[in-house]
């Protein structure tokens, strides 16, 4: 199993994680975050604005890792 295969698998996993993180953000209609109690203060990520900040940070970090992974994949391909 080569490095390209591992990085390609990581790319798929990161893509799914980013999709889920974006869907968890509350929007105009509270999105999926309302379903998991993120906006109520009762969720696993803390309460209200704190949870939104954490979701934003996790989304940014996952996105940056995704971009770096794309660049590495382009360089080794």
C-alpha positions in Angstrom: 0.0 0.0 0.0 1.6 3.2 -1.2 1.6 6.7 0.2 -0.7 7.8 -2.5 -3.4 5.3 -1.5 -3.2 6.3 2.1 -3.4 10.0 1.3 -6.3 9.3 -1.1 -8.2 7.4 1.7 -7.4 10.3 4.1 -8.9 12.7 1.5 -12.2 10.8 1.4 -12.4 10.7 5.2 -11.6 14.4 5.5 -14.2 15.2 2.9 -16.9 13.4 4.9 -15.8 15.1 8.1 -15.9 18.5 6.6 -19.4 17.9 5.2 -20.6 16.8 8.6 -19.0 19.7 10.4 -20.6 22.2 7.9 -24.0 20.6 8.4 -23.7 20.9 12.1 -23.3 24.7 11.9 -26.5 26.5 12.8 -27.9 28.7 10.0 -31.1 30.6 9.5 -33.2 27.5 10.3 -30.8 26.2 13.0 -29.6 23.4 10.6 -28.7 20.0 12.0 -27.1 21.6 15.1 -30.5 22.1 16.6 -31.2 18.4 16.2 -28.2 17.5 18.3 -28.7 20.2 20.9 -25.7 22.3 20.0 -27.6 25.6 20.2 -29.3 24.7 23.5 -26.3 24.4 25.7 -27.1 20.7 26.3 -25.0 19.3 23.5 -21.7 17.4 23.8 -19.7 20.4 22.5 -20.7 22.9 25.2 -23.3 25.6 25.1 -24.4 28.2 22.6 -21.7 30.5 21.2 -18.9 28.3 22.7 -20.2 25.3 20.7 -20.4 27.4 17.5 -16.8 28.6 18.0 -15.6 25.1 18.5 -17.4 23.9 15.4 -15.9 26.8 13.4 -12.4 25.9 14.6 -12.8 22.2 13.9 -14.2 23.1 10.4 -11.3 25.4 9.7 -8.7 22.9 10.9 -10.2 20.0 8.9 -10.4 22.3 5.8 -6.7 23.3 6.1 -5.7 19.7 6.5 -7.8 18.8 3.4 -6.0 21.6 1.4 -2.6 20.4 2.5 -3.5 16.9 1.6 -4.6 17.9 -1.9 -1.4 19.7 -2.5 0.7 16.7 -1.3 -1.4 14.4 -3.5 -0.8 16.7 -6.5 2.9 16.7 -5.9 3.3 12.9 -5.6 1.0 12.0 -8.4 
